[in-house]
Amino acid sequence: MKRVLLLLVLLQLFTGCASMNYEAQHESMKSDPNSSGAPRVFEGDIPFESARKVALFTEKRLPRGISLNEEQEIRVSPGSEYEVVEKVYLKIPFINNPYISNGTLWFYSYRPEEGWRKPFCHWQVPLHWVTLGLWSIVPLSWPCRVSIFNIYFSDSSDTKKDRFYLLQQGLKAEALRKKGDAVISVFLTPESQSASGYVLRKRRR
């Protein structure tokens, strides 16, 4: 029995090739007659490739006419070519408990670039329940999991599975969701487990 438990732990550590995904919360920063004003939550369901034209700015490289104070609150001058649309917060939902929701014991929200995993993996979730997790031994389940190494090590050998890559590209994707032209990332470093940013849209002249 001890050997079986050890094998399960090792499989959880060393197997899993699914990419991490994020959860985004949008907070409106401009009056919108069609908005209730309540924050909205979205899964990371926008392909990163579709947001490649969205400009990404950082705290140290801001567009002209925009500044951040010590509390990282944004200030926009009348002469700026941008207006602020929303503030967005990104987090990796299972970062504190990967065993519960990294694709084995619950229906994971796979990246749209890996959409084939949903039909391949979601039917396997009940098998993990009825076998008390022993289904993890079956190689068929390995592509359904997010490797714990990709979660906790920011220098993963696969850049597209790094937290930094996920959060950086996720900010651009969420800007695209709101028809933004750019996004400013705040407090985003390679060690970050979450991120926030401001969605910008070019002013109509």
TORFI-613629 format. One record per residue (C-alpha): x, y, z; residue number from 1; residue in one letter. Coordinates in pm, 1 decimal. Each point is the difference from the previous one (the first is absolute). Layout:
TORFI-613629
PT        X        Y        Z num residu
PT        X        Y        Z NUM      A
...
//
This chain:
TORFI-613629
PT        X        Y        Z num residu
PT      0.0      0.0      0.0   1      M
PT    285.8    236.7     83.0   2      K
PT    154.8    -67.1   -339.5   3      R
PT   -326.9     80.9   -173.3   4      V
PT    -28.4    329.6    189.3   5      L
PT    360.5     86.5    -83.8   6      L
PT    -64.9    -77.9   -366.0   7      L
PT   -304.8    227.5      0.1   8      L
PT    198.9    286.5    150.3   9      V
PT    280.1    -41.4   -254.2  10      L
PT   -247.9     -8.6   -286.9  11      L
PT   -156.3    323.4    122.1  12      Q
PT    344.4    162.7      8.6  13      L
PT    154.2   -125.7   -321.7  14      F
PT   -290.2    -41.2   -240.6  15      T
PT   -232.7    250.2   -156.0  16      G
PT     42.4    191.5   -323.9  17      C
PT   -307.6    224.9     -0.9  18      A
PT     64.0    372.9     10.4  19      S
PT   -107.3    212.3    294.7  20      M
PT   -297.1    227.4    -39.8  21      N
PT   -109.4    311.0    184.6  22      Y
PT   -316.6    163.0    128.5  23      E
PT    -59.6    371.1    -65.6  24      A
PT   -210.5    254.4    185.6  25      Q
PT    -91.7    324.6   -174.9  26      H
PT    -82.3    317.7    188.4  27      E
PT   -151.5    285.0   -200.5  28      S
PT    168.6    339.7     25.8  29      M
PT   -231.6    202.9   -221.8  30      K
PT   -372.0     67.8     -1.9  31      S
PT   -189.5   -252.3   -206.6  32      D
PT   -381.3     14.2    -13.0  33      P
PT     -8.5   -370.5    -87.9  34      N
PT    221.0   -108.2    289.7  35      S
PT   -120.3    -89.9    348.9  36      S
PT    334.3    112.1    139.1  37      G
PT     62.8   -338.4    160.6  38      A
PT    333.9   -171.3    -78.5  39      P
PT    -27.6   -275.3   -259.1  40      R
PT    202.1   -321.0     -0.4  41      V
PT    120.4   -176.4   -314.6  42      F
PT    195.3   -316.6    -71.3  43      E
PT    307.8     24.1   -217.8  44      G
PT   -179.5    -95.9   -320.6  45      D
PT    159.4    238.6   -251.2  46      I
PT    286.8   -139.1   -215.9  47      P
PT    318.9    191.3     68.6  48      F
PT     79.9     22.1   -369.6  49      E
PT   -311.2    210.9    -60.1  50      S
PT    129.2    263.7    244.6  51      A
PT    350.0     34.3   -144.6  52      R
PT    -72.0    353.2   -130.2  53      K
PT   -100.0    128.5    344.6  54      V
PT    281.2    220.4    135.0  55      A
PT    138.9    -97.0    340.0  56      L
PT    138.7    275.7    224.0  57      F
PT    159.7    -32.7    342.3  58      T
PT     37.3    222.7    306.4  59      E
PT    343.5    101.6   -127.6  60      K
PT   -106.3     53.6   -360.8  61      R
PT   -326.3    192.0    -12.0  62      L
PT   -164.3    164.0   -301.7  63      P
PT     25.9    376.1    -25.6  64      R
PT   -250.6    186.4    214.4  65      G
PT    -53.8   -283.3    247.9  66      I
PT    155.0    -36.8    344.9  67      S
PT    -37.2   -216.2    311.2  68      L
PT     21.4    129.2    356.0  69      N
PT    158.3   -183.7    293.3  70      E
PT   -319.3   -200.6     51.7  71      E
PT     11.1    -99.2   -368.5  72      Q
PT   -312.6    202.8    -71.9  73      E
PT    -11.4    122.6   -356.4  74      I
PT     -7.3    359.9   -113.4  75      R
PT    -77.1     98.6   -360.1  76      V
PT     65.8    346.8   -139.5  77      S
PT   -245.9    156.2   -248.5  78      P
PT    266.3    -15.4   -269.0  79      G
PT     49.6   -377.2     19.2  80      S
PT   -101.9   -202.7   -302.2  81      E
PT   -150.9   -259.0    235.2  82      Y
PT   -294.0    -16.9    237.2  83      E
PT    -25.9   -251.1    285.7  84      V
PT   -276.6   -254.5    -47.0  85      V
PT     33.4   -244.4    288.0  86      E
PT    227.8   -145.0    259.5  87      K
PT     54.1   -371.5    -30.0  88      V
PT    127.1   -253.0    256.1  89      Y
PT    143.1   -337.5    -96.9  90      L
PT     56.5   -299.0    224.5  91      K
PT     79.1   -367.7    -39.7  92      I
PT   -296.9   -158.7    181.9  93      P
PT    167.0   -319.6    119.3  94      F
PT    340.1    144.7     90.0  95      I
PT    -51.3    -71.5    372.0  96      N
PT   -152.9   -343.9    -43.5  97      N
PT    105.9   -161.7   -328.2  98      P
PT   -104.2   -348.5    111.5  99      Y
PT   -366.2    101.7      9.1 100      I
PT    -41.0    172.3   -333.9 101      S
PT    293.3    -57.0   -232.3 102      N
PT   -197.0   -222.9   -234.0 103      G
PT    -49.8   -314.3    204.9 104      T
PT   -269.5     44.2    265.9 105      L
PT   -196.3    276.2   -173.3 106      W
PT    -88.4    119.4   -350.2 107      F
PT    294.2    216.9    -94.5 108      Y
PT    -33.7    305.9   -224.8 109      S
PT    261.7    -78.5   -263.7 110      Y
PT    153.3    268.7   -217.3 111      R
PT   -179.6     48.1   -336.5 112      P
PT    327.3    -90.9   -173.7 113      E
PT    -45.1   -341.8    161.4 114      E
PT   -373.6    -33.3    -53.2 115      G
PT     31.2   -368.8    -89.5 116      W
PT     73.7    -75.4    365.4 117      R
PT   -355.7     77.5    114.2 118      K
PT   -172.1   -288.8   -183.1 119      P
PT    300.1   -221.5     65.3 120      F
PT     30.4     75.6    371.6 121      C
PT   -332.3    106.8    149.3 122      H
PT   -151.2   -348.3    -25.0 123      W
PT    293.4   -129.3    204.5 124      Q
PT    -75.0    219.5    302.9 125      V
PT   -271.0   -232.6    141.9 126      P
PT    245.8   -287.4    -34.4 127      L
PT    231.4    180.9    242.0 128      H
PT   -291.4     29.7    242.4 129      W
PT   -110.8   -363.7     -6.8 130      V
PT    358.4   -130.8     15.1 131      T
PT     97.6    241.6    279.7 132      L
PT    273.2    145.1   -217.6 133      G
PT    147.6   -330.3   -120.6 134      L
PT    -91.1     91.9   -356.1 135      W
PT    306.7    226.0     13.3 136      S
PT    213.0   -308.2    -63.0 137      I
PT   -157.3    -53.5   -340.2 138      V
PT    209.3    168.8   -274.4 139      P
PT   -322.7    108.9   -168.2 140      L
PT    -44.5    259.6    275.2 141      S
PT    346.5    153.2    -19.5 142      W
PT    -72.1    251.3   -281.6 143      P
PT   -287.8    136.0    210.4 144      C
PT    207.5    130.5    285.6 145      R
PT    197.6    318.1     49.0 146      V
PT    347.1    -88.9    122.7 147      S
PT     70.1    128.9    348.9 148      I
PT    348.1     96.3   -120.6 149      F
PT   -155.7    237.2   -253.6 150      N
PT   -204.9    153.7    280.6 151      I
PT    270.3     57.2    257.6 152      Y
PT    316.4     50.5   -205.5 153      F
PT     10.6    323.3   -198.0 154      S
PT    293.7   -118.5   -212.1 155      D
PT   -180.5   -294.1   -157.9 156      S
PT    169.1   -147.8   -304.3 157      S
PT   -316.5     73.5   -196.5 158      D
PT    -49.9    377.6    -11.7 159      T
PT   -363.6    -32.1   -101.6 160      K
PT    -74.0   -172.8    329.0 161      K
PT    172.7    260.7    219.4 162      D
PT   -212.5    206.2    235.0 163      R
PT    157.2    320.3   -134.6 164      F
PT    -88.7    -86.6   -359.7 165      Y
PT   -354.5    -95.6    100.0 166      L
PT    -66.3    321.0    194.2 167      L
PT    170.8    227.1   -252.3 168      Q
PT   -188.3   -140.7   -296.9 169      Q
PT   -315.9    -24.7    207.4 170      G
PT      1.0    374.9     61.2 171      L
PT     19.4     62.1   -373.8 172      K
PT   -279.2   -248.9    -64.9 173      A
PT   -224.5    165.2    258.7 174      E
PT     66.6    340.5   -158.2 175      A
PT   -116.3   -146.0   -329.6 176      L
PT   -315.7   -130.0    169.9 177      R
PT    -91.6    361.4     76.2 178      K
PT    106.1    120.2   -346.4 179      K
PT    305.2    167.0    149.0 180      G
PT    306.3    102.6   -196.2 181      D
PT    250.6    -27.0    284.6 182      A
PT     43.0   -112.3    358.7 183      V
PT    228.4    111.7    283.1 184      I
PT    125.9   -281.4    221.4 185      S
PT     43.6     78.0    369.2 186      V
PT    211.9   -198.2    247.2 187      F
PT     75.0   -269.4   -257.0 188      L
PT    330.4   -183.2     44.5 189      T
PT    121.5   -349.9    -94.7 190      P
PT    -77.8   -106.1    357.6 191      E
PT   -358.0    133.3     -1.2 192      S
PT   -291.8   -229.3     72.3 193      Q
PT   -253.7    266.3    -96.7 194      S
PT     -6.8    324.1   -196.9 195      A
PT   -201.0    313.3    -54.3 196      S
PT    -13.7    255.3   -273.5 197      G
PT   -182.4    287.8   -163.0 198      Y
PT   -176.0    -49.4   -332.4 199      V
PT     50.4    295.6   -235.6 200      L
PT   -186.4    102.6   -309.9 201      R
PT    103.1    263.4   -253.8 202      K
PT   -210.9    312.6     12.7 203      R
PT   -221.5     80.0   -292.6 204      R
PT    119.2    315.3   -169.2 205      R
//
